[in-house]
Amino acid sequence: MTDFTRQTALITGAGIGIGFAIAKALVRQGANVLLNDYDETVAQKAVDTIRAESTSGSGQCEAYPGDASDVTFIQKMVETAVNRFGSVDIAIANAGITIFGDIFTTTPEAFQKIVDLNLRGSFFLAQTAARQMREQGRGGSVLFMSSVVGHQAHPGLPVYSMTKAGLEMLAKQLVIDFSPLGITVNAIAPGATLTERTLDDPAYIPIWSRITPMGRPATVDDITNAALFLLAPASRHITGQSLVVDGGWTSVSPPPVE
């Protein structure tokens, strides 16, 4: 079900966290991955780690650092994937930014920064990758990384939550254009997840373990397993959907307060 041999995947924002875990899993399952991160050092370290853990049957992994909100950069990234690996079969718009602030304190600069990466970058990655998939003529998969706050209000995230809800609507909308080409498009909405960033907060695990019905926050592997399910050839009839992976939090939605 999760054999991705001879497929090529682009993943933005994949130097650490969820994106890195998905990249590592895809390479392990035979895919060739072009791994993007804004920070060149972080991107190369991620690739070196994946290569060091590769075994017989693993795919290749190469770094492609740069700004995933820049349309010209996105176009070059797709071209590079084709030149190095011969195709683009999977595009995962994982790069995103979170800036906290309520409606009264959000600046135009912060607003634009969030929208540019979370929405603009995701939209044009989908567009550019799908054009290449259309040319190849054998379908493909596009995956957006949403969030539970695209479903449920959360303090301090008016702009971020707006962009994440927008990605889920975009997944539905693109069904119209992508389905005749055999391209699936879906979104994953992770809940509280243990990553390098969240583990810096000593209160994160106790709080989210208490308010998550399953008794713990997600691991990156929990999100990765959902991603592989939606990307797998066996899931070709699933499209336009948003899969919430949150241990039940959105069903009850208690706020993360101590």
Secondary structure, DSSP 8 states (H G I E B T S, - for coil): ----TT-EEEESS-SSHHHHHHHHHHHHTT-EEEE--SSHHHHHHHHHHHHHT--TT---EEE--S-TT-HHHHHHHHHHHHHHHS---EEEE---------TTT--HHHHHHHHIIIIIIHHHHHHHHHHHHHHHTS-EEEEEE--GGGTS--TT-HHHHHHHHHHHHHHHHHHHHHGGGTEEEEEEEE-SB--TTGGG-TTHHHHHHHHSTTSS-B-HHHHHHHHHHHHSGGGTT--S-EEEESTTHHHH------
